[in-house]
Amino acid sequence: MNDPSKRPNGYPQGLDGPMKAMSPGVVDFLFRQLVAGEPPEDVQWRHEGTVLAEQQPGAELARRLAETDLESLTPVELFDYVRAAQRLGAWADRLRESAVARYCSPETPAKPGRHSDASSVTFRS
């Protein structure tokens, strides 16, 4: 009776705790890696371009995060995903702070042909 799923209180949080990160696709992948004698992580994607952990913050990182299927990530990849999302958020915060500082600074003379009226700016979300 070493299987924690068959013991009372074996998983105090049920399968919604740490086991939730192990989707059937991840379990299948890890099993195939084990049988083939390969490391328990996908290293092929490291050869296909910039890894998520090293991707510079910006539009490309935002696209990659938005297109990622979280259910298919291993725990290590999920950790890299969270860190990348944090980097992107910090980058976006710096952009916002810079724009607010520029907006709140004393108005500089407008260049010829450009409007200095803030009401002419349209923001879209």
Disulfide bonds with the S-S distance in Angstrom:
none
